[in-house]
Amino acid sequence: MPDAPAGKKVVLGVCGSIAAYKAVELLRALQRAGLDVWPVLTAAACDYVTPLTFRSLSGHPVPHGPFAGMDPDRYVHLGLAENAAAFVVAPCTANTLARLAHGICDEALSAAAVSAPDAKLVVAPAMNTRMWRHPATQENVETLRRRGAIIVGPDTGELGCGETGPGRLAPVEDIAQAVLSAIAPAG
């Protein structure tokens, strides 16, 4: 893996997918590489993993879900995105792909991502095969690619729903590699 500048800030967005538990492994892999990982979860992600897990492992507050209930005196999404070298969303659902492609900022994760235009965007999709193959999803992926986003996966295999096909989250090592490559010093 390329060397990452020690202490670089990386925001880790986690969406509601059965693969969300693998985001904990990704957080640890990025930390082992010397990165400072700041998690943010969608409301649906909290059905699979808890903010407490990510707060305990990262040492940072973990914004999650819609803005309602968050401290109104703070611009959580702006602070989260500030000085981020990379913004990785893993797993990324079809819903969040659409939000990112169209700049929809109705919850903490997508608002933080849109607030980080200078961060390298790394997206690791995970969803049912039929959702992955839908023309709208493919158009959203292409929109993000055109803007310079790095798309990692998805892999093909058995999915959480029992179907087999493309839509499986790429291996954690591949996602970590993509993040490190994206922020590695040129040389």
MARLOTI-325931 format. One record per residue (C-alpha): residue in one letter; x, y, z; residue number from 1; chain. Coordinates in Angstrom, 2 decimals. Example, Ala and Ser with C-alpha at 12.3 -4.5 7.8 and 13.67 -1.06 7.14 Angstrom:
<recs>
+------+---------+---------+---------+-----+------+
: code :       u :       v :       w : pos : unit :
+------+---------+---------+---------+-----+------+
:    a :   12.30 :   -4.50 :    7.80 :   1 :    A :
:    s :   13.67 :   -1.06 :    7.14 :   2 :    A :
+------+---------+---------+---------+-----+------+
</recs>
This chain:
<recs>
+------+---------+---------+---------+-----+------+
: code :       u :       v :       w : pos : unit :
+------+---------+---------+---------+-----+------+
:    m :    0.00 :    0.00 :    0.00 :   1 :    A :
:    p :    1.19 :    3.53 :   -0.63 :   2 :    A :
:    d :    2.34 :    5.57 :    2.31 :   3 :    A :
:    a :   -0.34 :    7.85 :    3.70 :   4 :    A :
:    p :    0.64 :   11.11 :    5.28 :   5 :    A :
:    a :    0.46 :   10.45 :    9.02 :   6 :    A :
:    g :   -2.56 :   11.93 :   10.70 :   7 :    A :
:    k :   -4.41 :   12.91 :    7.51 :   8 :    A :
:    k :   -8.14 :   13.27 :    8.14 :   9 :    A :
:    v :  -10.46 :   10.83 :    6.39 :  10 :    A :
:    v :  -14.22 :   10.91 :    6.75 :  11 :    A :
:    l :  -15.84 :    7.46 :    6.69 :  12 :    A :
:    g :  -19.49 :    7.49 :    5.64 :  13 :    A :
:    v :  -21.47 :    4.36 :    6.45 :  14 :    A :
:    c :  -24.87 :    3.59 :    4.87 :  15 :    A :
:    g :  -27.63 :    1.15 :    5.77 :  16 :    A :
:    s :  -26.51 :   -2.15 :    4.31 :  17 :    A :
:    i :  -25.87 :   -5.61 :    5.71 :  18 :    A :
:    a :  -22.24 :   -4.87 :    4.79 :  19 :    A :
:    a :  -22.12 :   -1.98 :    7.31 :  20 :    A :
:    y :  -20.31 :   -4.16 :    9.84 :  21 :    A :
:    k :  -17.34 :   -4.25 :    7.45 :  22 :    A :
:    a :  -16.98 :   -0.47 :    7.87 :  23 :    A :
:    v :  -15.63 :   -1.17 :   11.36 :  24 :    A :
:    e :  -12.85 :   -3.25 :    9.78 :  25 :    A :
:    l :  -12.23 :   -0.45 :    7.26 :  26 :    A :
:    l :  -11.95 :    2.12 :   10.04 :  27 :    A :
:    r :   -9.30 :   -0.03 :   11.72 :  28 :    A :
:    a :   -7.39 :   -0.61 :    8.47 :  29 :    A :
:    l :   -7.28 :    3.13 :    7.79 :  30 :    A :
:    q :   -6.15 :    3.81 :   11.36 :  31 :    A :
:    r :   -3.37 :    1.23 :   11.03 :  32 :    A :
:    a :   -2.23 :    3.16 :    7.95 :  33 :    A :
:    g :   -1.86 :    6.25 :   10.14 :  34 :    A :
:    l :   -5.03 :    8.09 :    9.16 :  35 :    A :
:    d :   -7.35 :   10.01 :   11.49 :  36 :    A :
:    v :  -10.80 :    8.56 :   10.72 :  37 :    A :
:    w :  -13.99 :   10.54 :   11.41 :  38 :    A :
:    p :  -17.16 :    8.43 :   10.95 :  39 :    A :
:    v :  -20.61 :    9.63 :    9.91 :  40 :    A :
:    l :  -23.62 :    7.30 :    9.58 :  41 :    A :
:    t :  -26.95 :    7.48 :    7.79 :  42 :    A :
:    a :  -30.03 :    6.78 :    9.89 :  43 :    A :
:    a :  -30.39 :    3.41 :    8.15 :  44 :    A :
:    a :  -26.78 :    2.49 :    9.01 :  45 :    A :
:    c :  -27.74 :    2.72 :   12.68 :  46 :    A :
:    d :  -30.07 :   -0.24 :   12.11 :  47 :    A :
:    y :  -26.98 :   -2.38 :   11.38 :  48 :    A :
:    v :  -24.18 :   -0.80 :   13.43 :  49 :    A :
:    t :  -24.14 :    1.76 :   16.23 :  50 :    A :
:    p :  -22.59 :    5.20 :   16.50 :  51 :    A :
:    l :  -21.15 :    4.08 :   19.85 :  52 :    A :
:    t :  -19.01 :    1.44 :   18.13 :  53 :    A :
:    f :  -17.53 :    4.03 :   15.78 :  54 :    A :
:    r :  -17.12 :    6.65 :   18.52 :  55 :    A :
:    s :  -15.33 :    4.13 :   20.73 :  56 :    A :
:    l :  -12.92 :    3.10 :   17.99 :  57 :    A :
:    s :  -12.33 :    6.49 :   16.37 :  58 :    A :
:    g :  -12.36 :    8.69 :   19.45 :  59 :    A :
:    h :  -14.53 :   11.21 :   17.57 :  60 :    A :
:    p :  -18.20 :   12.20 :   17.78 :  61 :    A :
:    v :  -20.29 :   10.36 :   15.20 :  62 :    A :
:    p :  -23.01 :   12.40 :   13.51 :  63 :    A :
:    h :  -25.78 :   10.21 :   12.18 :  64 :    A :
:    g :  -29.06 :   10.49 :   10.38 :  65 :    A :
:    p :  -31.02 :   13.66 :    9.66 :  66 :    A :
:    f :  -30.11 :   17.02 :   11.16 :  67 :    A :
:    a :  -33.08 :   16.97 :   13.54 :  68 :    A :
:    g :  -31.86 :   16.40 :   17.06 :  69 :    A :
:    m :  -28.31 :   17.56 :   16.35 :  70 :    A :
:    d :  -26.85 :   20.55 :   18.16 :  71 :    A :
:    p :  -28.41 :   23.53 :   16.33 :  72 :    A :
:    d :  -25.51 :   25.81 :   17.28 :  73 :    A :
:    r :  -23.00 :   23.74 :   15.34 :  74 :    A :
:    y :  -22.61 :   23.15 :   11.67 :  75 :    A :
:    v :  -21.76 :   19.49 :   12.12 :  76 :    A :
:    h :  -21.43 :   18.69 :    8.42 :  77 :    A :
:    l :  -19.05 :   21.60 :    7.80 :  78 :    A :
:    g :  -16.78 :   20.72 :   10.70 :  79 :    A :
:    l :  -16.73 :   17.08 :    9.71 :  80 :    A :
:    a :  -15.68 :   17.90 :    6.15 :  81 :    A :
:    e :  -13.13 :   20.54 :    7.08 :  82 :    A :
:    n :   -9.56 :   19.61 :    6.09 :  83 :    A :
:    a :  -10.55 :   16.10 :    5.01 :  84 :    A :
:    a :   -8.05 :   14.54 :    2.59 :  85 :    A :
:    a :  -10.56 :   11.87 :    1.59 :  86 :    A :
:    f :  -14.24 :   11.13 :    2.01 :  87 :    A :
:    v :  -14.96 :    7.41 :    1.71 :  88 :    A :
:    v :  -18.48 :    5.97 :    1.69 :  89 :    A :
:    a :  -18.45 :    2.24 :    2.41 :  90 :    A :
:    p :  -20.86 :    0.63 :    2.09 :  91 :    A :
:    c :  -22.66 :    3.05 :   -0.21 :  92 :    A :
:    t :  -26.30 :    2.31 :   -0.99 :  93 :    A :
:    a :  -28.17 :    3.23 :   -4.17 :  94 :    A :
:    n :  -29.94 :    5.93 :   -2.16 :  95 :    A :
:    t :  -26.71 :    7.60 :   -1.07 :  96 :    A :
:    l :  -25.21 :    7.24 :   -4.55 :  97 :    A :
:    a :  -28.17 :    9.28 :   -5.81 :  98 :    A :
:    r :  -27.74 :   11.86 :   -3.05 :  99 :    A :
:    l :  -24.04 :   12.27 :   -3.85 : 100 :    A :
:    a :  -24.60 :   12.44 :   -7.61 : 101 :    A :
:    h :  -27.34 :   15.05 :   -7.30 : 102 :    A :
:    g :  -26.07 :   17.08 :   -4.35 : 103 :    A :
:    i :  -28.98 :   16.23 :   -2.08 : 104 :    A :
:    c :  -28.01 :   17.30 :    1.44 : 105 :    A :
:    d :  -30.90 :   16.21 :    3.64 : 106 :    A :
:    e :  -28.86 :   14.30 :    6.20 : 107 :    A :
:    a :  -25.43 :   14.45 :    7.83 : 108 :    A :
:    l :  -23.50 :   12.10 :    5.53 : 109 :    A :
:    s :  -24.49 :   13.61 :    2.19 : 110 :    A :
:    a :  -24.26 :   17.19 :    3.51 : 111 :    A :
:    a :  -20.74 :   16.53 :    4.80 : 112 :    A :
:    a :  -19.72 :   14.96 :    1.47 : 113 :    A :
:    v :  -20.99 :   17.93 :   -0.51 : 114 :    A :
:    s :  -19.17 :   20.20 :    1.99 : 115 :    A :
:    a :  -15.85 :   18.52 :    1.13 : 116 :    A :
:    p :  -15.28 :   19.38 :   -2.56 : 117 :    A :
:    d :  -11.48 :   19.20 :   -2.20 : 118 :    A :
:    a :  -11.46 :   15.78 :   -0.52 : 119 :    A :
:    k :  -10.91 :   12.72 :   -2.70 : 120 :    A :
:    l :  -14.25 :   10.91 :   -2.90 : 121 :    A :
:    v :  -14.00 :    7.12 :   -2.69 : 122 :    A :
:    v :  -17.27 :    5.19 :   -3.01 : 123 :    A :
:    a :  -17.70 :    1.46 :   -2.39 : 124 :    A :
:    p :  -21.22 :    0.46 :   -3.48 : 125 :    A :
:    a :  -23.09 :   -2.42 :   -1.85 : 126 :    A :
:    m :  -26.64 :   -3.35 :   -2.81 : 127 :    A :
:    n :  -28.84 :   -5.97 :   -4.42 : 128 :    A :
:    t :  -27.86 :   -6.92 :   -7.98 : 129 :    A :
:    r :  -31.08 :   -5.57 :   -9.45 : 130 :    A :
:    m :  -30.54 :   -2.23 :   -7.70 : 131 :    A :
:    w :  -26.92 :   -2.11 :   -8.91 : 132 :    A :
:    r :  -27.92 :   -2.81 :  -12.52 : 133 :    A :
:    h :  -30.74 :   -0.24 :  -12.60 : 134 :    A :
:    p :  -30.05 :    2.48 :  -15.19 : 135 :    A :
:    a :  -30.52 :    5.25 :  -12.59 : 136 :    A :
:    t :  -27.85 :    3.70 :  -10.35 : 137 :    A :
:    q :  -25.47 :    3.28 :  -13.27 : 138 :    A :
:    e :  -26.03 :    6.90 :  -14.33 : 139 :    A :
:    n :  -25.33 :    8.09 :  -10.79 : 140 :    A :
:    v :  -22.09 :    6.08 :  -10.70 : 141 :    A :
:    e :  -21.01 :    7.56 :  -14.05 : 142 :    A :
:    t :  -21.85 :   11.08 :  -12.82 : 143 :    A :
:    l :  -19.61 :   10.57 :   -9.80 : 144 :    A :
:    r :  -16.81 :    9.09 :  -11.96 : 145 :    A :
:    r :  -16.95 :   12.08 :  -14.30 : 146 :    A :
:    r :  -16.44 :   14.31 :  -11.27 : 147 :    A :
:    g :  -13.35 :   12.36 :  -10.25 : 148 :    A :
:    a :  -14.79 :    9.98 :   -7.67 : 149 :    A :
:    i :  -13.07 :    6.63 :   -7.28 : 150 :    A :
:    i :  -15.57 :    3.76 :   -7.41 : 151 :    A :
:    v :  -14.37 :    0.56 :   -5.72 : 152 :    A :
:    g :  -16.41 :   -2.49 :   -6.71 : 153 :    A :
:    p :  -18.87 :   -3.83 :   -6.25 : 154 :    A :
:    d :  -17.76 :   -7.43 :   -6.24 : 155 :    A :
:    t :  -19.80 :  -10.35 :   -7.53 : 156 :    A :
:    g :  -20.87 :  -13.09 :   -5.17 : 157 :    A :
:    e :  -23.50 :  -14.13 :   -2.70 : 158 :    A :
:    l :  -25.40 :  -11.16 :   -1.32 : 159 :    A :
:    g :  -27.04 :  -10.74 :    2.06 : 160 :    A :
:    c :  -30.47 :  -11.30 :    0.48 : 161 :    A :
:    g :  -29.38 :  -14.72 :   -0.77 : 162 :    A :
:    e :  -29.10 :  -13.74 :   -4.42 : 163 :    A :
:    t :  -25.83 :  -14.02 :   -6.31 : 164 :    A :
:    g :  -24.42 :  -11.37 :   -8.61 : 165 :    A :
:    p :  -22.75 :   -7.96 :   -8.61 : 166 :    A :
:    g :  -23.51 :   -5.80 :   -5.58 : 167 :    A :
:    r :  -21.30 :   -7.26 :   -2.87 : 168 :    A :
:    l :  -19.06 :   -4.78 :   -1.01 : 169 :    A :
:    a :  -15.48 :   -4.87 :   -2.30 : 170 :    A :
:    p :  -12.92 :   -6.33 :    0.12 : 171 :    A :
:    v :  -11.92 :   -3.97 :    2.92 : 172 :    A :
:    e :   -8.28 :   -4.18 :    1.79 : 173 :    A :
:    d :   -9.22 :   -2.95 :   -1.70 : 174 :    A :
:    i :  -11.18 :   -0.01 :   -0.31 : 175 :    A :
:    a :   -8.35 :    0.95 :    2.07 : 176 :    A :
:    q :   -5.88 :    0.69 :   -0.83 : 177 :    A :
:    a :   -8.01 :    3.02 :   -2.94 : 178 :    A :
:    v :   -8.17 :    5.61 :   -0.13 : 179 :    A :
:    l :   -4.42 :    5.45 :    0.47 : 180 :    A :
:    s :   -3.66 :    5.70 :   -3.27 : 181 :    A :
:    a :   -5.99 :    8.69 :   -3.59 : 182 :    A :
:    i :   -4.20 :   10.69 :   -0.89 : 183 :    A :
:    a :   -0.64 :    9.41 :   -1.34 : 184 :    A :
:    p :    1.89 :   12.14 :   -1.97 : 185 :    A :
:    a :    2.75 :   12.50 :   -5.64 : 186 :    A :
:    g :    6.22 :   11.36 :   -6.43 : 187 :    A :
+------+---------+---------+---------+-----+------+
</recs>
